[in-house]
């Protein structure tokens, strides 16, 4: 009987709740930056893992070199790592972009080649085209995946420019 009670307790603690009581599903929302007329709020869309991200110099006038901080514990090896970005405004796709971050013969970052279970912490510049963010609200989907197309990190972000 104790085995049945223990199994029932484990099932209750590990099963998703059948009633959300008005709470949001998934990981909590995080603010990556909020100043200079720009707010970036993100939520991990990976059902198994959350991660940390912050953006320095938060402003509607995005500089060509933007400093970020990113931290995650890897669930997958990353011999190769790719970033996909999709930007949507008012239901219309504005931008779809794919970029290799790590390639076996040309690693761009010190975390390239890390193994499952290792931690990535990156604090430094990200080069991008400098631009002014027009007033409005934008939805941004960011996905990092490895050579096997396994998700390393995924985020749904809302960018609000006022």
C-alpha positions as CSV (number, residue, x, y, z in Angstrom):
1,X,0.0,0.0,0.0
2,X,2.9,2.4,0.7
3,X,4.2,1.9,-2.8
4,X,0.8,2.9,-4.3
5,X,0.7,6.0,-2.1
6,X,4.2,6.9,-3.0
7,X,3.5,6.4,-6.7
8,X,0.3,8.5,-6.4
9,X,2.3,11.3,-4.7
10,X,5.0,11.3,-7.4
11,X,2.3,11.4,-10.1
12,X,0.5,14.3,-8.4
13,X,3.7,16.3,-8.0
14,X,5.0,15.7,-11.5
15,X,1.8,16.0,-13.5
16,X,0.7,19.3,-14.9
17,X,-2.3,20.9,-13.1
18,X,-5.7,20.3,-14.7
19,X,-6.7,23.8,-13.6
20,X,-4.5,26.8,-14.2
21,X,-6.5,29.1,-11.9
22,X,-6.1,32.0,-14.3
23,X,-2.3,31.7,-14.4
24,X,-0.2,31.7,-17.6
25,X,1.2,28.5,-19.0
26,X,4.9,28.1,-19.6
27,X,7.8,29.9,-18.2
28,X,7.5,33.3,-16.5
29,X,8.0,36.5,-18.6
30,X,11.3,38.3,-18.2
31,X,12.2,41.9,-19.0
32,X,15.4,42.0,-21.1
33,X,15.4,45.8,-21.2
34,X,13.1,48.8,-20.5
35,X,14.4,52.3,-21.0
36,X,14.9,54.9,-23.7
37,X,11.4,54.3,-25.1
38,X,12.0,50.6,-25.8
39,X,10.7,47.6,-23.8
40,X,11.7,44.0,-24.6
41,X,9.8,41.3,-22.7
42,X,10.5,37.6,-23.5
43,X,9.3,34.1,-22.4
44,X,11.0,30.8,-23.2
45,X,9.1,28.8,-25.7
46,X,11.1,25.6,-24.8
47,X,8.8,23.5,-22.6
48,X,11.8,22.0,-20.8
49,X,14.0,25.0,-20.0
50,X,14.1,28.7,-19.3
51,X,17.2,31.0,-19.8
52,X,18.5,34.4,-18.9
53,X,18.9,37.4,-21.2
54,X,19.5,41.1,-20.7
55,X,20.3,43.9,-23.1
56,X,22.4,46.9,-22.2
57,X,21.9,50.3,-23.8
58,X,18.2,49.8,-24.3
59,X,17.0,52.5,-26.7
60,X,14.7,53.0,-29.7
61,X,17.9,53.9,-31.6
62,X,19.6,50.5,-31.7
63,X,23.4,50.8,-32.0
64,X,25.4,48.6,-34.5
65,X,27.2,47.0,-31.5
66,X,24.7,45.9,-28.8
67,X,25.9,44.4,-25.5
68,X,23.9,41.5,-24.2
69,X,24.2,38.9,-21.4
70,X,22.9,35.4,-22.0
71,X,23.0,32.3,-19.7
72,X,21.8,28.8,-20.2
73,X,22.6,25.2,-19.2
74,X,22.9,23.1,-22.4
75,X,20.6,20.2,-23.0
76,X,22.3,19.5,-26.3
77,X,25.8,19.5,-27.7
78,X,26.6,22.4,-30.0
79,X,29.2,21.6,-32.6
80,X,27.1,23.8,-34.9
81,X,24.7,26.5,-33.7
82,X,22.2,28.5,-35.7
83,X,19.9,31.4,-34.9
84,X,16.6,31.9,-36.6
85,X,14.7,35.2,-36.1
86,X,11.2,36.0,-37.2
87,X,9.7,39.5,-36.7
88,X,6.0,40.2,-37.0
89,X,4.0,43.4,-36.7
90,X,0.2,43.6,-36.9
91,X,0.0,40.0,-38.0
92,X,2.3,40.5,-41.0
93,X,5.8,39.1,-41.3
94,X,8.5,41.8,-41.5
95,X,11.7,39.8,-41.3
96,X,12.8,36.1,-41.4
97,X,16.5,35.7,-40.8
98,X,18.8,32.7,-40.3
99,X,22.4,33.0,-39.1
100,X,25.1,30.5,-38.3
101,X,26.7,31.3,-34.9
102,X,28.9,28.2,-34.6
103,X,30.4,26.2,-37.5
104,X,33.0,23.5,-36.9
105,X,35.6,25.1,-39.1
106,X,34.8,28.7,-38.1
107,X,33.6,29.1,-34.5
108,X,32.6,32.7,-33.9
109,X,32.1,32.5,-30.1
110,X,34.0,30.9,-27.2
111,X,31.0,28.7,-26.3
112,X,31.1,26.9,-29.7
113,X,31.7,23.2,-29.2
114,X,30.3,23.0,-25.7
115,X,28.7,19.8,-24.5
116,X,25.4,18.8,-23.0
117,X,25.3,19.8,-19.3
118,X,27.8,22.6,-19.7
119,X,26.8,26.2,-19.0
120,X,26.9,29.0,-21.5
121,X,27.3,32.5,-20.2
122,X,28.0,35.1,-22.8
123,X,28.5,38.8,-22.0
124,X,29.6,40.9,-24.8
125,X,28.7,42.6,-28.1
126,X,26.4,41.5,-30.8
127,X,26.9,43.1,-34.1
128,X,23.8,44.1,-36.0
129,X,22.7,46.8,-38.4
130,X,22.0,49.9,-36.4
131,X,18.4,51.1,-36.7
132,X,15.7,53.2,-35.3
133,X,12.7,51.1,-34.0
134,X,9.5,52.7,-35.3
135,X,6.7,53.2,-32.7
136,X,4.6,50.1,-32.2
137,X,4.5,46.6,-30.9
138,X,6.3,43.8,-32.5
139,X,6.4,40.0,-31.9
140,X,9.8,38.4,-32.2
141,X,10.5,34.6,-32.3
142,X,14.1,33.6,-31.6
143,X,15.3,30.1,-31.9
144,X,18.8,28.6,-31.3
145,X,19.3,25.1,-32.6
146,X,22.1,22.7,-33.3
147,X,23.3,20.7,-36.3
148,X,20.6,18.0,-35.5
149,X,17.9,20.7,-35.5
150,X,17.4,20.1,-31.7
151,X,16.3,23.3,-29.8
152,X,19.0,24.8,-27.6
153,X,16.9,27.9,-26.7
154,X,13.7,29.4,-27.9
155,X,12.0,32.7,-27.0
156,X,8.8,34.6,-27.8
157,X,9.5,38.3,-27.3
158,X,7.3,41.4,-27.4
159,X,9.2,44.6,-28.4
160,X,7.3,47.8,-27.6
161,X,8.6,51.1,-28.9
162,X,6.9,54.3,-27.6
